[in-house]
Amino acid sequence: MNLLPDRPSDRLATAVLLFSATLWGLTWMPLKAFVGQGLAGPVVSLLTYGSVGLLALVLLWRDRQAWRSQWALVLGLVVVGGWANTSFVNAVMLGDVARVMFLFYLSPVWSVLGGRIFLKEHIPPARWLAVAGAIVGLWLVLGGPALFSGQSLDFTLVDALSLSAGFAFAANNVIARAAHRVPLRTKTLSVFVGCGLLSALATGLLGHSVPDMSALLWAALLAYGFVWMLLATVTWQYGVSHLESSRAGVILLAELVVSVGTALLFGGERLTPMGWAGGALIAAAALAEAVFPPAPAQPVVQPVSPSA
């Protein structure tokens, strides 16, 4: 990020974060294009995130002295961050973008619960209300009242991937807050390493292989990984590092607006009235999560080691 100042104005930080949210919101377009070329989701995430992950390994090794004391948390970031991105990429490639995004944005529910259970954060009533609203939104997106009429639950593998991606993303945020001695660069690059490893595992277990591809398709995949995704990730980290969490959370909602809006306008997707209502409740919960950030964690008394 040498092109950007270390201490930007709020206006610049906001513009950078809005740019990042827009990139994330439009990521479904190249992913759907790769589907059209006959590429499987695990192969795409392996070649894109995995390629960046190889470079990231070198940088993580160089930073090992800084994160060695919290290596277990770095490993956690590799696993949950990798799963968040791997499952999200595959969900978007296989399913309806709008539905995937609504289910993914249930991450405020998991953030509240994770912050309360693991970080002992005080949760104000407004955030608990947001959790309840998000759960109702999930119920509506999955079928609403029809679930009580004897019909089967409209829940697919894509839905499971979308929900698990949101859960893992929230867990990644909880771990990142706990890993206060881990450098920001390490937290960012761990995601790419984890995604590459999990994608390689999924590619092998599912029997996929890297097909013969044209030079143009190879260039598109590498550009997506090293330009699009790396730029989106770095600008996101830059923006959230220089803005209040509440403001950053509101700005990042642009991702949901951009992705759903463009999928409906250009992707030929449709939402039922119940889907709109459920999505609105989930979006409102995400907004509440941003407006009412967690209170400082309650102090925890650490036991004194006999050898201290």
SETOR-917595 format. One record per residue (C-alpha): chain; x negated, z, y negated. Coordinates in nm, 2 decimals. Example, Ala and Ser with C-alpha at 12.3 -4.5 7.8 and 13.67 -1.06 7.14 Angstrom:
   mol       xx       zz       yy
     A    -1.23     0.78     0.45
     A    -1.37     0.71     0.11
***
This chain:
   mol       xx       zz       yy
     A     0.00     0.00     0.00
     A    -0.29    -0.07    -0.24
     A    -0.07    -0.31    -0.43
     A     0.16    -0.02    -0.54
     A     0.06     0.29    -0.75
     A     0.01     0.62    -0.58
     A     0.25     0.78    -0.83
     A     0.53     0.53    -0.90
     A     0.82     0.57    -1.14
     A     1.16     0.65    -0.99
     A     1.27     0.30    -1.08
     A     0.98     0.14    -0.88
     A     1.02     0.37    -0.58
     A     1.39     0.29    -0.58
     A     1.33    -0.08    -0.59
     A     1.08    -0.06    -0.30
     A     1.32     0.14    -0.09
     A     1.61    -0.09    -0.16
     A     1.38    -0.38    -0.06
     A     1.31    -0.20     0.26
     A     1.67    -0.13     0.33
     A     1.76    -0.50     0.28
     A     1.49    -0.61     0.52
     A     1.62    -0.37     0.78
     A     1.98    -0.48     0.72
     A     1.89    -0.85     0.77
     A     1.67    -0.79     1.08
     A     1.96    -0.90     1.30
     A     1.91    -1.26     1.18
     A     1.57    -1.33     1.34
     A     1.66    -1.12     1.64
     A     1.97    -1.34     1.71
     A     1.75    -1.65     1.65
     A     1.52    -1.53     1.92
     A     1.82    -1.48     2.15
     A     1.91    -1.84     2.08
     A     1.56    -1.94     2.20
     A     1.63    -1.77     2.54
     A     1.41    -1.46     2.48
     A     1.51    -1.13     2.64
     A     1.52    -0.82     2.42
     A     1.23    -0.63     2.59
     A     1.01    -0.94     2.56
     A     1.08    -0.97     2.19
     A     1.01    -0.60     2.12
     A     0.69    -0.62     2.34
     A     0.55    -0.92     2.16
     A     0.64    -0.80     1.81
     A     0.61    -0.42     1.80
     A     0.36    -0.43     2.08
     A     0.13    -0.66     1.89
     A     0.13    -0.43     1.59
     A     0.09    -0.14     1.83
     A    -0.24    -0.27     1.96
     A    -0.38    -0.26     1.60
     A    -0.22     0.07     1.54
     A    -0.41     0.23     1.83
     A    -0.73     0.16     1.66
     A    -0.61     0.33     1.34
     A    -0.46     0.63     1.53
     A    -0.79     0.68     1.71
     A    -0.97     0.69     1.37
     A    -0.73     0.95     1.25
     A    -0.75     1.17     1.56
     A    -0.93     1.46     1.39
     A    -0.64     1.49     1.14
     A    -0.36     1.50     1.40
     A    -0.54     1.66     1.70
     A    -0.39     2.01     1.63
     A    -0.04     1.87     1.66
     A    -0.10     1.61     1.93
     A     0.21     1.71     2.12
     A     0.43     1.62     1.81
     A     0.25     1.29     1.78
     A     0.33     1.22     2.14
     A     0.69     1.30     2.07
     A     0.69     1.05     1.78
     A     0.55     0.79     2.01
     A     0.83     0.85     2.27
     A     1.13     0.90     2.05
     A     1.03     0.66     1.78
     A     0.95     0.40     2.04
     A     1.28     0.44     2.21
     A     1.47     0.43     1.88
     A     1.33     0.09     1.79
     A     1.33    -0.06     2.15
     A     1.69     0.03     2.21
     A     1.80    -0.08     1.86
     A     1.63    -0.42     1.90
     A     1.80    -0.48     2.24
     A     2.14    -0.36     2.12
     A     2.13    -0.59     1.82
     A     2.02    -0.89     2.04
     A     2.30    -0.82     2.30
     A     2.59    -0.70     2.10
     A     2.80    -0.73     1.78
     A     2.59    -0.63     1.48
     A     2.86    -0.44     1.30
     A     2.95    -0.23     1.59
     A     2.59    -0.16     1.67
     A     2.52    -0.05     1.32
     A     2.82     0.18     1.30
     A     2.72     0.35     1.62
     A     2.35     0.37     1.52
     A     2.45     0.54     1.19
     A     2.59     0.83     1.38
     A     2.23     0.96     1.34
     A     2.35     1.21     1.07
     A     2.53     1.40     1.35
     A     2.21     1.43     1.55
     A     2.01     1.51     1.24
     A     2.24     1.80     1.15
     A     2.24     1.94     1.51
     A     1.86     1.89     1.55
     A     1.78     2.05     1.22
     A     1.99     2.35     1.30
     A     1.87     2.40     1.66
     A     1.50     2.32     1.63
     A     1.42     2.38     1.26
     A     1.67     2.66     1.20
     A     1.80     2.49     0.89
     A     2.11     2.63     0.71
     A     2.39     2.37     0.74
     A     2.64     2.38     0.45
     A     3.01     2.33     0.52
     A     3.01     1.98     0.37
     A     2.76     1.86     0.63
     A     2.96     2.01     0.92
     A     3.26     1.83     0.77
     A     3.06     1.51     0.77
     A     2.97     1.56     1.14
     A     3.34     1.60     1.22
     A     3.42     1.28     1.03
     A     3.15     1.09     1.21
     A     3.28     1.20     1.55
     A     3.64     1.09     1.45
     A     3.48     0.76     1.33
     A     3.31     0.72     1.67
     A     3.65     0.78     1.84
     A     3.81     0.51     1.63
     A     3.54     0.25     1.69
     A     3.56     0.31     2.06
     A     3.94     0.26     2.07
     A     4.11     0.55     1.90
     A     4.45     0.64     2.02
     A     4.43     0.38     2.30
     A     4.20     0.62     2.48
     A     4.49     0.86     2.54
     A     4.72     0.59     2.68
     A     4.55     0.55     3.01
     A     4.33     0.26     2.91
     A     3.96     0.26     3.01
     A     3.70     0.37     2.76
     A     3.57     0.07     2.56
     A     3.21     0.18     2.61
     A     2.94    -0.07     2.71
     A     2.56    -0.07     2.77
     A     2.51    -0.20     2.42
     A     2.71     0.10     2.28
     A     2.49     0.34     2.49
     A     2.17     0.17     2.35
     A     2.31     0.19     1.99
     A     2.40     0.56     2.02
     A     2.07     0.65     2.18
     A     1.88     0.46     1.91
     A     2.05     0.67     1.64
     A     1.99     0.99     1.84
     A     1.62     0.90     1.89
     A     1.59     0.80     1.52
     A     1.72     1.14     1.42
     A     1.49     1.31     1.67
     A     1.20     1.12     1.52
     A     1.29     1.25     1.17
     A     1.31     1.61     1.30
     A     0.97     1.58     1.47
     A     0.82     1.42     1.17
     A     0.94     1.71     0.95
     A     0.78     1.95     1.19
     A     0.45     1.76     1.21
     A     0.35     1.87     0.87
     A    -0.02     1.84     0.94
     A     0.00     1.48     1.08
     A    -0.09     1.21     0.83
     A     0.18     0.98     0.71
     A     0.00     0.68     0.85
     A    -0.01     0.83     1.20
     A     0.37     0.90     1.18
     A     0.44     0.54     1.08
     A     0.21     0.37     1.34
     A     0.32     0.59     1.63
     A     0.65     0.41     1.63
     A     0.49     0.07     1.70
     A     0.27     0.22     1.98
     A     0.57     0.37     2.15
     A     0.78     0.06     2.12
     A     0.51    -0.15     2.27
     A     0.46     0.08     2.56
     A     0.83     0.12     2.63
     A     0.89    -0.25     2.59
     A     0.62    -0.33     2.84
     A     0.77    -0.08     3.09
     A     1.12    -0.23     3.04
     A     0.99    -0.58     3.07
     A     0.83    -0.50     3.41
     A     1.12    -0.30     3.55
     A     1.38    -0.56     3.46
     A     1.17    -0.84     3.60
     A     1.12    -1.03     3.27
     A     0.82    -1.23     3.19
     A     0.68    -1.40     2.88
     A     0.80    -1.76     2.90
     A     0.62    -2.07     2.79
     A     0.67    -2.09     2.42
     A     0.58    -2.34     2.15
     A     0.32    -2.25     1.89
     A     0.60    -2.23     1.63
     A     0.79    -1.97     1.83
     A     0.47    -1.76     1.88
     A     0.41    -1.78     1.51
     A     0.77    -1.67     1.43
     A     0.74    -1.37     1.67
     A     0.40    -1.26     1.52
     A     0.53    -1.30     1.17
     A     0.84    -1.09     1.25
     A     0.62    -0.81     1.38
     A     0.32    -0.82     1.14
     A     0.51    -0.92     0.83
     A     0.88    -0.84     0.85
     A     0.88    -0.52     1.05
     A     0.55    -0.38     0.93
     A     0.65    -0.45     0.57
     A     0.99    -0.29     0.62
     A     0.84     0.02     0.78
     A     0.56     0.06     0.52
     A     0.79     0.01     0.22
     A     1.04     0.26     0.38
     A     0.77     0.52     0.41
     A     0.65     0.46     0.06
     A     1.00     0.49    -0.09
     A     1.11     0.80     0.10
     A     0.77     0.96     0.02
     A     0.83     0.92    -0.36
     A     1.20     1.00    -0.40
     A     1.42     1.30    -0.35
     A     1.57     1.30     0.00
     A     1.92     1.28    -0.14
     A     1.85     0.98    -0.35
     A     1.66     0.81    -0.07
     A     1.94     0.87     0.17
     A     2.20     0.70    -0.06
     A     1.97     0.40    -0.11
     A     1.91     0.36     0.26
     A     2.28     0.31     0.31
     A     2.23    -0.03     0.17
     A     2.10    -0.12     0.52
     A     2.44    -0.06     0.67
     A     2.62    -0.25     0.39
     A     2.38    -0.55     0.41
     A     2.38    -0.57     0.79
     A     2.76    -0.54     0.84
     A     2.84    -0.76     0.54
     A     2.61    -1.04     0.64
     A     2.72    -1.02     1.00
     A     3.08    -1.06     0.89
     A     3.00    -1.34     0.64
     A     2.74    -1.54     0.83
     A     2.75    -1.41     1.19
     A     3.11    -1.49     1.26
     A     3.19    -1.13     1.35
     A     3.53    -0.96     1.30
     A     3.64    -0.60     1.27
     A     3.98    -0.46     1.36
     A     4.15    -0.23     1.11
     A     4.07     0.06     1.34
     A     3.70    -0.05     1.35
     A     3.70    -0.06     0.97
     A     3.85     0.29     0.95
     A     3.60     0.43     1.20
     A     3.31     0.25     1.03
     A     3.42     0.39     0.69
     A     3.42     0.75     0.83
     A     3.07     0.70     0.98
     A     2.94     0.56     0.65
     A     3.09     0.85     0.46
     A     2.92     1.09     0.70
     A     2.59     0.92     0.64
     A     2.65     0.94     0.26
     A     2.73     1.31     0.29
     A     2.41     1.37     0.49
     A     2.22     1.21     0.20
     A     2.41     1.40    -0.08
     A     2.39     1.74     0.09
     A     2.04     1.76     0.23
     A     1.94     2.06     0.45
     A     1.86     2.39     0.30
     A     1.51     2.53     0.36
     A     1.46     2.65     0.71
     A     1.49     3.02     0.77
     A     1.15     3.19     0.81
     A     1.05     3.25     1.16
     A     0.82     3.54     1.24
     A     0.54     3.43     1.46
     A     0.41     3.67     1.72
     A     0.06     3.79     1.66
     A    -0.18     3.69     1.94
     A    -0.37     3.98     2.09
     A    -0.69     3.79     2.04
     A    -0.63     3.74     1.67
***
